[in-house]
Amino acid sequence: MSKIYKGACLCKGVQFSVSGFSEKAANCYCTMCRKFHGAAFGTLVGVRGLQWLSGKSLLKEFVASNGTIRSFCSHCGSSLGFRVEGANPDKIELAISTFDDDIPVQIDAQIYTAYKANWCQPDPDLPAFSEGRED
């Protein structure tokens, strides 16, 4: 039997579960991730077996000028997910901070470091890419 990992937004109106994770997870320093998450970087991970347990109607999407889609709770504003332009909703990457318990994810890279805030220093022990992973 595989483990199920649950998460939710701040108000718990949107709740979800997943059965697994992508092997790659990066801290993203791009301007959009920083603003969307209200932090020095956003950390998202691809998931498998996503099930929306409650509050799917509370999910709203913001489509950025570059076509990326960011999902959030319309009630509390929690940043929940990210999709590239044209990706199906099941290809969402979820913010790792929204999970309720520890998850088996290791951050393996730092991306878009060329856009980091001047007051933030990337982790010197992780590979860093000035743009995406395909620098």
C-alpha positions as CSV (number, residue, x, y, z in Angstrom):
1,M,0.0,0.0,0.0
2,S,1.5,3.4,-1.0
3,K,1.5,6.4,1.3
4,I,-0.8,9.3,0.7
5,Y,0.4,12.8,1.4
6,K,-2.1,15.5,2.2
7,G,-2.0,19.2,2.0
8,A,-4.2,22.3,2.2
9,C,-4.3,26.0,1.8
10,L,-4.1,28.3,4.9
11,C,-7.9,28.4,5.5
12,K,-8.1,24.6,4.8
13,G,-10.9,25.3,2.2
14,V,-8.8,23.7,-0.5
15,Q,-7.5,20.2,0.5
16,F,-5.7,17.7,-1.7
17,S,-3.8,14.4,-1.6
18,V,-1.1,13.0,-3.8
19,S,0.5,9.5,-4.0
20,G,4.0,10.6,-5.2
21,F,6.4,13.2,-6.3
22,S,8.7,14.1,-9.1
23,E,12.4,13.4,-8.5
24,K,13.3,17.0,-9.3
25,A,12.4,20.0,-7.1
26,A,14.0,23.3,-7.3
27,N,13.9,26.6,-5.4
28,C,12.9,29.2,-8.1
29,Y,14.1,32.7,-7.7
30,C,12.2,34.2,-10.6
31,T,10.4,37.5,-10.0
32,M,7.0,35.8,-10.5
33,C,7.6,33.0,-8.0
34,R,9.0,35.5,-5.4
35,K,5.9,37.7,-5.8
36,F,3.4,34.8,-5.9
37,H,4.8,33.2,-2.8
38,G,5.8,36.4,-1.0
39,A,9.2,35.0,-0.3
40,A,12.8,34.9,-1.5
41,F,11.9,31.9,-3.7
42,G,9.2,29.5,-4.5
43,T,9.6,25.8,-4.1
44,L,7.3,23.6,-6.2
45,V,7.3,19.9,-7.0
46,G,5.5,17.8,-9.6
47,V,3.1,15.3,-8.1
48,R,1.4,12.0,-9.0
49,G,-2.1,10.9,-8.2
50,L,-3.4,14.3,-7.3
51,Q,-6.9,14.3,-5.8
52,W,-8.8,17.5,-4.8
53,L,-10.5,16.4,-1.6
54,S,-12.4,19.6,-1.0
55,G,-12.6,23.2,-2.2
56,K,-11.8,22.7,-5.9
57,S,-14.4,25.5,-6.6
58,L,-12.2,27.9,-4.5
59,L,-9.2,27.4,-6.8
60,K,-8.6,30.4,-9.0
61,E,-5.9,30.8,-11.7
62,F,-3.8,33.7,-12.7
63,V,-2.3,33.5,-16.2
64,A,0.9,35.5,-16.4
65,S,2.1,37.4,-19.5
66,N,4.4,34.5,-20.4
67,G,1.5,32.0,-20.3
68,T,2.4,30.3,-17.0
69,I,-0.6,29.5,-14.8
70,R,-0.5,30.0,-11.1
71,S,-3.3,28.5,-8.9
72,F,-4.4,29.9,-5.5
73,C,-7.2,29.8,-3.0
74,S,-9.7,32.5,-3.7
75,H,-10.7,32.6,0.0
76,C,-7.4,32.9,1.8
77,G,-5.0,33.7,-1.1
78,S,-2.6,30.8,-0.5
79,S,-0.3,30.1,-3.4
80,L,-0.9,26.5,-4.3
81,G,0.4,25.6,-7.7
82,F,2.1,26.3,-11.0
83,R,1.7,25.0,-14.6
84,V,3.6,25.8,-17.8
85,E,1.7,27.3,-20.7
86,G,-0.6,24.8,-22.3
87,A,-0.2,22.1,-19.6
88,N,-3.2,20.1,-18.5
89,P,-4.4,20.8,-14.9
90,D,-3.1,17.3,-13.9
91,K,0.5,18.5,-14.7
92,I,0.4,21.0,-11.9
93,E,3.4,21.5,-9.6
94,L,2.4,22.1,-6.0
95,A,4.0,24.4,-3.5
96,I,5.8,22.1,-1.1
97,S,4.9,24.4,1.8
98,T,1.3,23.5,1.5
99,F,1.8,19.8,2.6
100,D,0.6,19.0,6.1
101,D,3.4,16.7,7.0
102,D,7.0,15.9,6.0
103,I,7.3,14.8,2.4
104,P,10.0,12.7,0.7
105,V,11.3,15.5,-1.5
106,Q,14.9,16.7,-1.7
107,I,15.6,20.1,-3.3
108,D,18.1,19.4,-6.0
109,A,18.7,22.7,-7.7
110,Q,18.2,26.5,-7.7
111,I,16.7,28.0,-10.8
112,Y,16.4,31.5,-12.3
113,T,19.0,32.8,-9.8
114,A,19.7,35.7,-12.2
115,Y,16.5,37.2,-10.8
116,K,17.1,36.7,-7.1
117,A,16.5,39.6,-4.7
118,N,19.7,41.4,-3.7
119,W,19.1,40.6,0.0
120,C,18.9,36.8,-0.6
121,Q,21.9,34.4,-1.0
122,P,21.3,31.1,-2.8
123,D,22.4,27.9,-1.0
124,P,26.1,27.4,-2.0
125,D,25.7,23.6,-1.7
126,L,23.0,23.3,-4.4
127,P,23.5,23.5,-8.2
128,A,22.5,26.9,-9.4
129,F,21.2,27.9,-12.8
130,S,20.8,31.5,-13.9
131,E,17.8,30.6,-16.0
132,G,16.0,27.2,-16.0
133,R,17.8,23.8,-15.7
134,E,18.8,23.9,-19.4
135,D,21.2,26.9,-19.1
